[in-house]
Amino acid sequence: MRKIVLKTEPFPPEQIPDVLKEHGILINQYAEEFFAHPRFSIGRSRETTVTIASLQEIGLENGATLRDIFMHISKTGFKACAVSTGLFLRLAWTDQPQSQNSTLTGTHGSPDQAVTVLSEIIEQNDAFPKGLYLRNVDGNLWLRGYVCDDAYRFPGDTLFAFEAII
């Protein structure tokens, strides 16, 4: 498990593309859709501790669906992150290990070293992004949105970011 302390300072959501570009962070169309949703908000200034752990490390050895993960984490001392946590985590965590698989077309799975940020699901539509994940590919930092349905089972070695319950 890895812990990262995040200090967030809000800024207007319309500045997200400029802030990401300034930091050399790439995004996909799903991330753009996620940021454009009316329920996405930057939030307030705060400090939070984010823990990165595999599902196996939190007791889900055989993997789990998102619903199962949400139900399980309350027993582990973790909770879902704020919807803006993926954005601030990507801005702060610049030394994420590089992925060994640089192309994913058609794999429908979590790439190695990717970290999925567990956050509130802001749209109950399987075609809309459920959240964000972070990736380092060939030295390029990515913040990507992902889609999945309720039946998708994340493998046990999938890395997730959770907030600690204080």
N, C-alpha and C positions, 0 to 999 in steps of 0.2 A: 504494500500500500504506500501511496505517496500523498503527502499533505501539502497543499498550496494555500497560503493566506492571500486572499484577494482584497484589495481596497478599491472600491468602486466609486467613481465620481460621475454623476449623470451628465449627459449632454443631450441635445435635441436629437431624436431619432433620425431626422432627415440628414444628419451629419455622419451617419454610420458608413455610407460608401466612402466618404472622404477620409474618415479616421482609419478604416481598414486599408485603403490605398496608401495612405501615409506610412503605415506600418508594414506594407508589402504583403498583406494577407489577402489571399484569393478566396472567393466564395463561389458557390454554385447557384443555380436558379432556385433550388429549394430554400436555400438560406435567404435569398432575396424575398421570396414569398413569405417566409416566416417573419422577417423583419417588417414587412408591409401589413401584417395582420393587425387589426384594431386592438387586439388583446395583448400584443407585444408591447412591453414598456421597458424603459431603461431603469426605472426605479429611483431610489434615493441613494445618497452617499451612505456607504456602510462598509464594514469589514466582515468578511466571512471566511471560514475555513472550508476548503473543498478537498475531499479525499478521493483519490483515484484508486480504484480497486477492481479486480476482476469479479465476475459473478461467483466464481469458485471461492474467492477469498471471503466473500460475505455469506457463504453457506449455500449457494445455489450451484452445486457441482455439475449438475446436468443441464445448466442453462435455464432460461425462463422467458415467458412472454412479458411484455411491458406491464400488464396487469399484475402478474405474479411478482414482478420486481417491486412495484409500488406497494403491494401488500406485505412483502417480506421486509423491506427496509425499516419499517417502524420498529421492528424487533432487534435491529442491529445498531441503533444509535445514529442512524442517518435519516435524511429526509430528501425529498426532491429539491432541486435547485430552483432559484428564481429563473424566469424565462430569459433574463438578460445575462445569466451567469456564463453561458457559452461564449458570448461576445467578450466579456471581460477576462475570462480564462484564456481565450485565444490571444488577447492583447498582452497578457502578463506572461504566459508560458511560451517562451521563445526557444527553449532547448528541448522540446519534445523529441523523443527518439524518432528516427526516420523509419518509414514503412519500407519493407523489403519488396512489396508488390506494388509497383507504381501504376498499373492499370487494373481496373476493376470491371470493365464492361461485361455485363451479364452475369456477375457472380452473386448478386443478391445476398451479400454477407458483409460482415464487419471486417475491414482490412486490418492486417496486423499493425499494432501500435496505435490504432485509432482509439480515441476516447469519446464515448457517447455521453453527452451531458443529460442526465435524467432531470427533466423539468416538467412542469405542468403541461399537459396536453391542451393546447389552446383551440384546437378545432377537431371535432369528432368526425373526421372525414378521412378515409384511408388514402386518398389522393393528395391530401395536404400534409406537409411535414409535421412529424410528431415531435421533432426537436432538432438539435444540432450535434454535430460531432467534429472533433479536431483531428487533424492529420498533418503529418510532415512528409511530403513526397519530393524526393530529389532536392531537398533543401528549401522547398517552397512550403510555407505554412498555409494551411487551408482551414476554413470554417465552413462546413457543409451541412445543409439540411438533409434529413433522411425521411423516407416514408416506409411504412410497414402496416400490415393489418393486425387485427387482434390475435390472430393465430400464429404470427411469426415468433419463432423461438430463438432468442439470442443464445449462441453457444456459451458454455461455462467460462471460456477463456476471454470473453468479450470484456474490455475495460470500460468502466463507467465512472463518471464523476458524480459525487453525492455531496450534499452539505451535511455537516455535523449538526446534530440536535444539541442545542446549548441548554 
